[in-house]
Amino acid sequence: MEQDDPDSGQPIRTFTYRLTPQDAYAWVSIPRPYSGAGKFLSILWLMLAGVAMGLLPESIVGADRSLRWWAIGGGLLLFQFAVLVLVFNLRLRRRARRLVPAPCDVELEEWGDHLCEKRDGRTTEVPLETIASVMRTERHVFIDAPDDILIIPARAFEDTGEMVAFAEGWEEAARDPETFLYGAKGGENR
């Protein structure tokens, strides 16, 4: 990471780091609200255990509400649940691989009013006013913009304090970009 004078036409800071699919997995695996359709499909999938139970002959499941009946019903339900968890996990891993297919080198420039990420020959500029949220975990800073997500691992920063300051600064700026850019500090916020 290097720091430059903001008035020199150069970025304030430049971070260079290696981004991996595991970093992308950290983003996609953050718990999010479960949609109504997702809940419905999950319940429907688990209900299929009951349908399968009803279709099995009595010679396999045993008498109604017997120990064997409960064991087979529970086993089918556990099997359905295990398949559901496996499908969700594979889906998350596929999403992570779409974000970062292979390890790559990233250069992130911090300007006063935007961030500029250079990765795999692609340049992504994220203006301050388009930042939807900034999230910090123990190992990453995630900057969620409408068309992209900037994933900055902790190893990009010199120490935890720098990572916290970076995340809090951009989170504060994203909350009220106009005041941040043109406010009481006269644009000297960075």
N, C-alpha and C positions, 0 to 999 in steps of 0.2 A: 504494500500500500504506500502511495506517495501523496503528499499534500502540495497543492499549488495555491498561488494567490488568485482569489476569485476575479480580480479585475484584469488579469493577464490574458483573458480569452482562453484559458485552460480550465479543466475541471478542478473543483475544490479538492477532491481526492479521487484516486483511482485504486480500485481493488482488483487483484488478480487471484484467481483460485481455480481449482479443478472441481467441476460439477459432475456428480455421478447419478446413476439411476436410484441409488439409495437415498440421495437428497430429495429427489422427486417423490419417492415413496413416502418420505416424511411429510410432504405436503398433502398428498392425496389421502393419507391415512388419518389425518386430523378429523376427529369426530365432528360431524355436521348433522343438522336436523334431518330426520328421516322423512321423506316425502310421503304423502298419503298413498300414492300409487305404489311406492316401495313397500309400505306397511301391508297394503292389501295383497300384493303379490307374495310377500313372505308368509302371511297367514294362509293364503290359498295353497302355497307349496306345502306347508306343514299339515294342512288339512288332508292332503293327498295320502298321508300315512293312514288316516282313518278310512279313506276310500279303499286303499290297498288292503287294510285289515278286513273290511267288509267283503272284499272279493275273494279272500283266501278261504278255502274249504275248512269246515269244522275239524276235519281230521288233522289239519296242521295247527290251527289256533287253539283247539281244545274247546271245552264247554264255556258258555258265556260267563264272563267275569271270574273265571278260574285263574289260578296262579300262572298257568301257561299262557292264557289269553292276555293277561296284564303284561307278562314278560315280552311276548311277541309285539304287542301294541307299543310298549315302551321302546323296544328295539327298533321298530319301524320309525317311530318319532325321532329317536336319536340319530338314525341313519339319515332321515330327511334333513334334520338340523345340521349334521356334519356336511352334507352336500351343499346346503345353503351357505354355510360359512366358507367352504372351499370356493364356491362360485364368487362370493363377494371378494375374497382374498385375491383370486385370479383376476377379477375385474379391476381391483385397485392396482395390482402389479402391471396390468396392461396399460392403464391410464398413466402410470409413472413412466413406463417405457416409451409412451408416446411423447411425454414431455421432455425426457432426456433418454434417447435411445442407447447412447453409449457415453462413457466418460469423455468430457470435453473441457478445454480450457476456456475460461470466461474472463472478460475484462469489463468491470463495472465502473463507469465514470459517474461521479456525483457532482452535479452542477447545482446552482442555487435554486433553479426552478424545475429541474427534471433529472431523471436518471437515464443513463444510456448504457445498455448492455450489448456487448459484442460477443457473439457465440456462434461457432460453426459457420463463419462467413455471413452471418445475419446480424443486423443491428436493430435493436428495439429501443425506441425512445419512449419513456413513460413520463409525460408531463405531470406535474404536481396535482393539478386539478382533476386528473383522471384516476388517481389512486383511490380504490374503494376501501381498502383496509391494509393495515400493517400489523403483522402478527409476529411475536417473538417467542421462540421456545428456547430450551436450554442449548440446542445445537444449531438453530437456524433463525434467520429473519426472512419472513415471507412478505412480499409486497404484491398485493393483488390489484391488478389493473384490468380494465375491461377485456382486452384481447390476449393478455399474457399474465404470467406469474413470474416474478423475479424471486429466485431462490438463492439466498446468500448464506452459505454455511459459516459456522463460527470460526472455522479455520481461515477465513478470509480476513479476519480482524486480528489485531495484535493481542488483544485481551478481551475479557468479558465486558469490562467497563466501556471499551470502545464500541462493542456490539450493542450494548444497552443504549448508549448515547445516540448511536446511529438510528436505531429503531424508534426510540422515543422522539427524536428530532423529526423524522419523517412522519410519524404518527400524528404528532402535533400539527405539522404543516398540512397534512392531508385533511385534518378536521376542518380547517378554515384557511384554504389556500389564498384567498384574496387578502385577508388580514396579514397573513404570513409574508406574502410578496410585496404588498403595497402599504402595509400597516404602520403602526407607530414607530417601529424600529427603522423606518426609512429604507427597507429592502436590505438591511444589514443583518438579517436573521441568520445567515450562514457564515 
